[in-house]
Amino acid sequence: MSAAGALELASGRRGRPLATYGAWLAAAVALGLLPRLFSSGFALTTMSLMGVMIVFTLSYNMLLGQTGLLSFGHAVFFGLGGFFTVHMMNVVEGDGAPLPLFLFPLVGAAAGLVFGVIFGAVSTRRAGTAFAMITLGIAELVSSSALILRRFFGGEAGVTTDRTGLVHLFGVTFGPQIQVYYLIASWCFVSAAAMYALTRTPFGRICNAVRDNPERARFIGYNTQTVRFIAFSLAGLFAGVAGGLAAINFEIMNSAQLGAAQSGAVILMAYIGGVGGFVGPIIGAILVTYLQATLSDLTDVWQLYFGLLFIGMVMFAPEGVAGLLARQQPLLQARQLHRVVPFYLLALLPGLAAAAGLSMMIEMTNQLTGHAPDGPAMVFLYAPFNANAVLPWLIAVVLFLAGTWLFLRAARLASAAYDEALATARMRKSAL
Amino acid sequence: MTSPSPALELAGLRKSFGKTEIIRGVDLTVRSGERHAVIGPNGAGKSTLFHLISGRYRPSAGAIRLHGEDIAGMAPQLINRRGLSRSFQVTNIFPRLTVWENVRCATLWALGYKYSFWRNVERLADARRRTEEILAEINLLDRRRTPAGVLTYAEQRALEIGLTIAGDADILLFDEPTAGMSRIETERVVSLIRKVSEKRTLLMIEHDMGVVFDLADRISVLVYGEIIASDAPECIKANAAVQQAYLGAA
């Protein structure tokens, strides 16, 4: 056994380029083809923003997921990266230096790294709660500076730039959104690949060790403070890239981009996607950006829904969407997935009903309070009614309560079916 | 490999927590290449002594010399890099990492990879070889893909030893490596320790007298923070003070 095992180890994970790089190849092709599938202006804008947020969330997960560092101020590096990019673009435009636009995220990277080193030197001297508190302090410090140093941060209005004013290579002006999409997609791909590669280095693995058990890491020769410092600095670098991309995308940076809300958003995206692996933050960034773009058109209390979603994920699926998907993996391999899917659907229906009931209550409350001058007449799910009538409230409450009750029962059934299917899957695997 | 100074030397070592003095002036010499056991009743300060030597605690007074160099009060990682590695009484591993990753992480510093973030860890042939060797020695090769947190107790204890020896330190400290193990598991661990401590210096805390007299070249008896005897096993057995303070009472 051990000889065969050693042989397998020696050859393992090498000599199979398709298995190793297949997923990356598929991602590159998908990034290239997506604008053909979704070519509307809204789709291009949303996908560009997704690319920015993927880089930002992955950079955050270098801290939270890989090294176990909960930072409340990651937007500082995103924002500073963006501001330095905007200023550099304006300087180069005035100067006429032949620097093409696609190099400018490097400015963000440099700014992110420099400030990562500076703030990291302070914050990473501690771990755990103390670290989290220091990052909160730094975030406040930078946010308040943004209101004081108005020449650099542009006050409330922010600083604008024109991405088309730089030198045009091969006739690419970066005027149309599609060209910006490809710029962002390329940087997103390269940054994601670099961050993934980083997890597969000695440093990356030691980050995981420090996350799991910082004390033991010291007794195998590692200074945990140095590990945290390097991780923090590199996370700052990639957050700076994301900020630079955001600056190019929006052609404006303002102090909201480095504020507490933005720092909160990245925690939300990472957590909803799942911080346990590399794919989770990507899923989270895509999902949350999509919901933000669509929900904000449907309701003006969309942030409330994010809060609920976040609480729900933390309570019921702390491994995030990626964790939920990963749990289906052994069933899929053992061809047991068909045994649980009906139960998932069974739970999904009352779950949606409960969500609709809750949402209806929220919207009616909002209609009566937030839109009081407009009167009680409103439309929910294409149905017009008055928010101050009894029947809609009754329907909403019944939907919510009955839906929740049925959902919990169905969830229990689904959970039992899952356990059973998993046991079968394990048995088949060990029989092999 | 033989150096003129002893592998480890404690001189007038003291440690107090508040007003309570746990280690009360310990002098101890561990010769290069010997297997040395520390025994003593519960609460004698054996684990505290190990925490002082390995850098987890800072001594209140006294010197700790590793190959003649004073290491008292140094950070654990600096002591580890000087060739002293320790295990823990309560299992202290990386629970979410696989068994393979656990051991490989413990090999990296000694192989010179340090904080390298420009090398692919899967391509490090020497780290892979070393990890395989260690896993074969601790008999966990076929559990290498399992997250360490879900191993059985005995397997986690074996991994604990694996982490301790992976960095190729020349002085090994084992804190009750056989605690909570069955007879058969204990025998396996003893033969493993015998093997890994060849050409190395071993200092261990152990409660199982069978293990102690089986393995140790010399034994020190710690009672209430003081070494009352430090000698060859047969002399310790015959020592009247030891019998009265410890063995006789048992």
Interface residues (C-beta under 8 A of the other chain):
Chain A: M1 S2 G5 A6 L9 A10 R13 R14 A197 L198 R200 T201 P202 F203 G204 R205 I206 N208 A209 R211 D212 N213 E215 R216 A217 R218 F219 I220 G221 Y222 N223 T226 V227 I230 L234
Chain B: S54 G55 A75 P76 Q77 N80 R81 S85 R86 F88 N92 I93 F94 P95 R96 L97 E101 N102 R104 C105 A106 L108 W109 A110 Y113 K114 Y115 S116 F117 W118 R119 N120 V121 E122 L124 A127 R128 E132 A136 L141 D142 R144 L163 A166 G167
